[in-house]
Amino acid sequence: MSLGWHQSDAQEAVENVIAANEIETPLSTEQVPQVLKLALTSLDRGR
């Protein structure tokens, strides 16, 4: 969100990445950077 996206958009991007990549929740510490990178990529495509 501090990068300029709305909270709802950021949350939706993370949820979509988790679903699309069949990542189990809760996320492990090791998974967080991967999920964030994929979510940011997804958000950037929407601009």
N, C-alpha and C positions, 0 to 999 in steps of 0.2 A: 504494500500500500504506500510505503514511503517513496516508491518509484513512480507514483502518479496514477495507479489504478485504484478503482473503487473496491471496497472490501468485498462486495458481492461478486464482482468479476474475478478477483483473486481467489476467493473461496471456490467458485465454480471451476476455475482452471485447475486447481489442485484436485478437486473431486473427480474431474474428467480424466486427469492424468492417472490417478489411482485406479479408476475403473478401466480405462483403456489398456493399462499395462498389468492388470490383475495383481496389483500390489495389495498385500494384506495390511489391514489396520489393526491396532495402532502401529504407526510407523516406528521402525527402529531408528536409533540415532544415525546409523550408517545410511539409511534410506532418504533422510531429509534432504541432503544436498541434491541427490538425483531427482527427487520429486520437484524441488524448487526450480532446478534448471529446466526440466521439461515443462513446468507450468509457465515459467517466464517465456520460454520459446513459444508456447501456445498463445500467450497473451500478446506477444510481439507480432505474431502472424495476423492478429485481429486488428492491428492498427492501420 
